[in-house]
Amino acid sequence: MALFKKRTAGKPGEWYYCLEHKKVEEGPECPAKNRFGPYTSREEASHAMETARERNLEWETDPRWHEGKSPDQNPEA
């Protein structure tokens, strides 16, 4: 007997943004590796990429992530 059941359908009210199809979906229609979520509303899921960009910018400019490096150093170099 399996310890964990694979969930094939989402719960009502769970919204996701599919990165592959670039669309909002109710319940997980696509694999987890291709989606952001769950979100509490369709509206929130529709702004998933904008939210991700904002969070990435916050993390990239957070001094706690760059301790010990001078501000002009490029972390990708």
Protein Blocks (a to p, Z undefined) as FASTA:
>chain_A
ZZbdcdfbdcehiacddfklopacehjfbcfklcgcddfbfklmmmmmmmmmmmmmmmmm
mmklmgoiafkbcfkZZ
